[in-house]
């Protein structure tokens, strides 16, 4: 059974930090390159960070080094540490396998909402 459960979102002031977590089923997590996506209001979902099973990471240029993706393979859990948050980071954040064909994925979790506002 595929399971993706995101958590850790909330309301934060500009410049603040949040740490997102994603508990995934082994069937989707093991040996997979995982990623964090976000979908801002009125915009298309986008992949913002990815990490291979061995820990190699990749980030969208727009993040400018503010986010750090990590994973705990023993716990099938993905993390996203977000620092120096900006209002434009406001979005619902989702985890899933990292792919440019994300729009073909049959399953998504409920996401976790991040709102950056003063």
C-alpha angles and dihedrals in degrees: 000000000000114000131176118171118179123194143160102072125131146125116312135169121246109279093029131119139235134180117214124200132198122195109202135185116253091242092066100030107045114101090345130129102241129201147189117231130186135199119199121200110286093003137103121261112262136192109240104173139007138186131194123225088260094052105261109148137204130186139193111257091236092068092068094203096305098117130060123196121202139162141207106213093189090058098035087234131141125201137196119195109199119194134175090022119201131200089252089063088069106122146107108276123214135181127214140129110312112252142138086226093062091131089071094057113119097205135049131165123237093266128221122259120232118192120185111193141131 
